Structure formats: C-alpha cells, structure tokens
C-alpha cells in the first residue's frame, strides 16, 4: 500500500443513459487521495476534548443519548492547479443506532481569501457504516475545499476519498 495513501486507479467508466441502458466510455486514469478521518477537528475548539481521534477516524464522544451533535472540519488537499472540474468526494461515516439526529456533511469550496464559491450538503440517516457522496461543478485556480460534518453522539467520520 502506498504510504501517501494516494494511488493511480485505471477504471472503465460506465455511463447510464436516461433509458437505463449502459454505454461504455474509454478507459481513463483517475487520481484519488484518501484522507484519514482522524484529520477532522472540532469546528468549535472548545468541543475538541469531546472528540475521539484514532485509527478508525474521528467520532463524537460527548455525553450520552440525546447529547448535542458536534461540527467538525476535515481538511482536503488539492492536487491540481488552475481551473478544474469540481471535486468528487466520498465520505465514509459511522452512525450509531442510538443517534437521534442525522449525520450530515457539506463539501465547501472557498476562494483563496475565504469567500464561499459553492457547497453541497447531504445526510446519512442509516445505522452503522455508510457513505455520503458529494460533488461541486468547478473550482477556480486558487480555490480550496473542505468537508464539514455534523456528528451525532457516538457517530463519526472514518475517512474521505477525493477524486482530483
């Protein structure tokens, strides 16, 4: 396994038409970066002590059932420069059966000066392991992006895969 947690993956892209028939595109090389969930930090620094960071990611360990959710920021590394097609992100999450709130994540893009340029939010309401897929249409030459997640009690972010 590459110690940088980054690899080149060649895949055959399958496009599904509106009629449901599959058509095949030519093979292309896609670049993925995987960010460990342990890189996520509390959005409110005072809540950092309630998060657990480890080999399995970052999770909300605050209080008990019915406790408030904690917002985390997960930094992502942009590997390309210039105007690009927007990033595609898959967030691997865990939501405890006792959670009363959904686990939601937002892919947030900003200019170099911090002004918002785009965002997409989705939620996971299931129990156990799950994924949240997020995408943005495009980024400017100096834009950066990050994932913001709201973690209910005993729920967390395992890792984030970014297609650059």
C-alpha positions as CSV (number, residue, x, y, z in Angstrom):
1,X,0.0,0.0,0.0
2,X,1.3,3.5,-0.9
3,X,2.3,5.2,2.3
4,X,0.9,8.5,1.0
5,X,-2.5,6.9,0.8
6,X,-2.7,8.0,-2.8
7,X,-2.8,5.9,-5.9
8,X,-3.5,5.8,-9.6
9,X,-6.5,3.9,-10.5
10,X,-7.4,3.0,-14.0
11,X,-11.1,2.2,-14.5
12,X,-13.6,1.7,-17.1
13,X,-16.3,4.4,-16.8
14,X,-19.8,3.2,-17.3
15,X,-22.4,5.9,-18.2
16,X,-26.0,5.1,-17.8
17,X,-28.3,6.8,-20.2
18,X,-31.8,8.1,-19.3
19,X,-33.3,4.9,-20.7
20,X,-31.3,2.8,-18.2
21,X,-29.1,1.3,-20.9
22,X,-25.4,1.2,-20.1
23,X,-22.8,2.6,-22.5
24,X,-19.1,2.2,-22.1
25,X,-16.6,5.1,-22.4
26,X,-12.9,4.7,-22.9
27,X,-10.7,3.8,-20.0
28,X,-9.2,6.8,-18.2
29,X,-6.9,7.4,-15.3
30,X,-8.4,8.9,-12.2
31,X,-6.4,10.2,-9.2
32,X,-7.7,9.6,-5.7
33,X,-6.5,11.0,-2.4
34,X,-7.6,9.4,0.8
35,X,-7.7,11.5,4.0
36,X,-8.0,9.7,7.3
37,X,-11.0,10.7,9.4
38,X,-8.6,11.4,12.3
39,X,-7.6,14.6,10.5
40,X,-11.0,16.1,11.2
41,X,-11.1,18.7,14.0
42,X,-13.9,20.3,16.0
43,X,-15.2,23.5,14.3
44,X,-15.6,25.0,17.8
45,X,-12.2,24.5,19.5
46,X,-13.9,24.1,22.9
47,X,-15.5,20.9,21.7
48,X,-12.2,19.2,20.7
49,X,-12.0,17.4,24.0
50,X,-15.3,15.6,23.3
51,X,-14.0,14.1,20.1
52,X,-12.1,10.8,19.9
53,X,-9.4,10.6,17.3
54,X,-7.9,7.3,16.4
55,X,-7.1,4.7,13.7
56,X,-10.8,4.4,13.0
57,X,-11.3,8.1,12.4
58,X,-12.9,10.9,14.4
59,X,-16.1,10.5,16.5
60,X,-18.4,12.4,18.8
61,X,-17.9,11.1,22.4
62,X,-19.9,13.9,24.1
63,X,-22.3,13.0,26.8
64,X,-24.9,10.3,26.1
65,X,-28.0,9.6,24.1
66,X,-29.7,12.8,23.2
67,X,-26.4,14.8,23.6
68,X,-25.8,17.6,21.1
69,X,-24.1,17.0,17.8
70,X,-20.5,18.3,17.2
71,X,-19.5,20.0,14.0
72,X,-16.1,19.0,12.5
73,X,-13.9,20.4,9.7
74,X,-12.0,17.9,7.6
75,X,-9.2,19.5,5.5
76,X,-8.7,18.2,2.0
77,X,-5.6,18.6,-0.2
78,X,-6.0,19.8,-3.8
79,X,-3.5,18.1,-6.1
80,X,-4.2,20.2,-9.2
81,X,-3.8,23.8,-10.1
82,X,-5.8,26.0,-12.5
83,X,-9.5,25.9,-13.2
84,X,-10.7,22.4,-12.7
85,X,-13.8,20.3,-12.9
86,X,-15.1,20.2,-9.4
87,X,-14.0,17.6,-6.9
88,X,-16.0,14.4,-6.2
89,X,-15.8,13.3,-2.6
90,X,-17.0,10.2,-0.8
91,X,-17.2,10.5,3.0
92,X,-17.1,7.1,4.8
93,X,-19.1,7.5,8.0
94,X,-20.4,5.6,11.0
95,X,-23.7,6.4,12.6
96,X,-24.6,4.8,15.9
97,X,-28.0,3.2,16.4
98,X,-28.7,5.5,19.4
99,X,-28.2,8.6,17.3
100,X,-31.4,10.8,17.2
101,X,-30.0,13.2,14.6
102,X,-28.8,12.6,11.0
103,X,-25.1,12.6,10.2
104,X,-24.7,15.3,7.6
105,X,-21.7,16.5,5.6
106,X,-21.0,19.5,3.4
107,X,-18.4,19.8,0.7
108,X,-17.5,23.5,1.0
109,X,-15.4,25.4,-1.6
110,X,-13.8,28.8,-1.0
111,X,-11.6,31.3,-2.8
112,X,-8.0,31.9,-1.6
113,X,-9.4,34.8,0.5
114,X,-12.0,32.6,2.2
115,X,-15.2,33.7,0.3
116,X,-17.6,30.9,-0.4
117,X,-17.8,29.7,-4.0
118,X,-20.0,26.6,-3.7
119,X,-21.3,23.9,-1.4
120,X,-23.3,20.7,-1.4
121,X,-24.8,19.1,1.7
122,X,-26.2,15.5,2.1
123,X,-27.1,13.4,5.1
124,X,-26.9,9.8,6.2
125,X,-29.8,8.5,8.4
126,X,-28.9,4.9,8.4
127,X,-27.3,2.8,11.2
128,X,-23.7,1.6,11.0
129,X,-21.3,2.1,8.2
130,X,-22.3,4.3,5.3
131,X,-21.1,6.8,2.6
132,X,-22.0,10.3,1.6
133,X,-21.2,11.3,-1.9
134,X,-20.7,15.0,-2.6
135,X,-19.6,16.9,-5.7
136,X,-19.1,20.5,-6.9
137,X,-19.2,21.6,-10.6
138,X,-16.0,23.5,-10.8
139,X,-13.2,25.3,-8.9
140,X,-11.2,28.4,-9.7
141,X,-7.4,28.4,-10.0
142,X,-6.8,29.1,-6.3
143,X,-10.0,27.8,-4.7
144,X,-9.7,25.3,-1.8
145,X,-12.2,22.9,-0.4
146,X,-13.0,21.1,2.8
147,X,-15.7,18.8,4.3
148,X,-17.8,20.0,7.2
149,X,-19.7,17.3,9.1
150,X,-22.2,17.3,11.9
151,X,-21.7,14.2,14.1
152,X,-24.4,12.9,16.4
153,X,-23.5,11.1,19.6
154,X,-21.2,8.0,19.0
155,X,-21.0,8.7,15.3
156,X,-18.1,9.8,13.2
157,X,-16.0,10.2,10.0
158,X,-13.9,7.1,9.1
159,X,-12.1,8.6,6.0
160,X,-12.7,10.7,3.0
161,X,-11.8,9.8,-0.6
162,X,-11.3,12.7,-3.0
163,X,-11.2,12.3,-6.8
164,X,-9.0,15.0,-8.1
